[in-house]
Structures are given as structure tokens and as C-alpha cells.
């Protein structure tokens, strides 16, 4: 993909899953990737594989963000891109989800994104601009039951993306959100019971789950110069899942029967 060579991109939650797929895709076209995660062993392995660097990172910590940006600038001289991918899932109703877990999800999934945007602005401004991609979800496009804190956080990411796009456009900093559907990652296998490998998914128009590499392609495009006139956009990479609202409700009814 054109427009990625030598770009310095921070990818949070980059040790595995969607983050690792995006990091690999961008590195393949010459980007210099800073992988961050709380999973140090897997993160080090991914960074070594793509010739990048790894930083252990709690995205809900402002000090942690300062350390990541400083490391990127010290190592590569600049920051051109940020992929706010780190997150955790929830799978309970509003009635059942504990307040403590709801708050934890918001702290990582939404506050972490806000801190990320805030932290890279000076470095991107100094570089003459940049691109931020926030990973939301299909749950940030529709009322997806049994997501409670997760869905609320992803709607927040969607709104924050548009606010940041408007505020930062004059600095030539683009901000967009990607909304994956049911994609097979360690998180969805653990939290939603997704099957390993590509599987059937009748709620999507394509009738199957996605794989991380498909999300990685979308992320790489938005970070690249090929998307130079795209900002404030929301890109659903969901196999057509959110194209049909009735499918959501039918899925809920099937679970309750």
C-alpha cells in the first residue's frame, strides 16, 4: 500500500489479534511500528517479528502514554500514526454487569483512547500532521444487547473520533474509526465463544466471521496517505452485519429461546 513507508506508527494492544495484524500489515509496507501492550512476552515477539520496538503500556495511564510517545520520538524521531486498538470486552446485560467492571471497561476502552489522542497531538503537530485510527466496533454502530459497558465504550469512541477530527483538522491530523464485526481474535474466542479460524456467522450479510488481517487492511489504508481526504469517518468492516438491524434482534431472540 502506498503512503506507509517510513511512517512511525504506535499500535496499542499490538501483541496479538487485531493490533498485531495491523502492525504486521503496516510494517510490510515499510512503516516503523511501536507495539504496545500489557502482554509483554507476546508483544516483544510481535515487535521482533516486524522489526519494530515494544513498550509495556497501560493505556489508562497518562504517564504510560508519555513514556510511549517519548520512546517513539527518541527511537524514530517523530510520530505519524496512532492505532488506538487496546480494549477489553464485556458480555452481560445492564442488570447483571457489576459497576466495577463497567467502570474498568470504560477506563481502558474509552479513557485509553482519549489519552492516546491527547498524548500524540504535539508530536504529530511537530511532524506536520498525522493519522489516528480508533478501533470501535459494530457495537458502536447499533444497540447490541449483552454488551453493556463494551457497547457504551465503543459508542463513546465513535463520538470522540468525530470531535477529534473536527478539532485537529487544521493541524492536518486525520481521525477515523474502524468498526469490526464478529472477528476471530483471542478476545472474541475468550469472551464471545467465537470459533478458532474463519467460521459461519449468519447475522452478517456475508455469512461468516472476519479474520484480523481483514481489519488490518482497513487500518493500514486509513493510516496511509491513500486516505488523505478521509477524516471523521466510520468504517464498518463487519461483513454487512450492521446493514440489517433485524438480524441483531433475531439473534437476541434466538439466544433467549
Secondary structure, 3 states (H helix, E strand, C coil): CCCCCCCEEEEECCCCHHHHHHHHHHHHCCCEEEEEECCHHHHHHHHHHHCCEEEECCCCCHHHHHHHHHHHHHHHCCCCEEEECCCCCCCCCCCCCCHHHHHHHHHHHHHHHHHHHHHHHHHHHHHCCEEEEEECCHHHCCCCCCCCHHHHHHHHHHHHHHHHHHHHHHHCEEEEEEEECCEECHHHHHHCCCCCCCCECCCCCCCECEEHHHHHHHHHHHHCHHHCCCCCCEEEECCCHHHCHHHHHHHHHHHHC
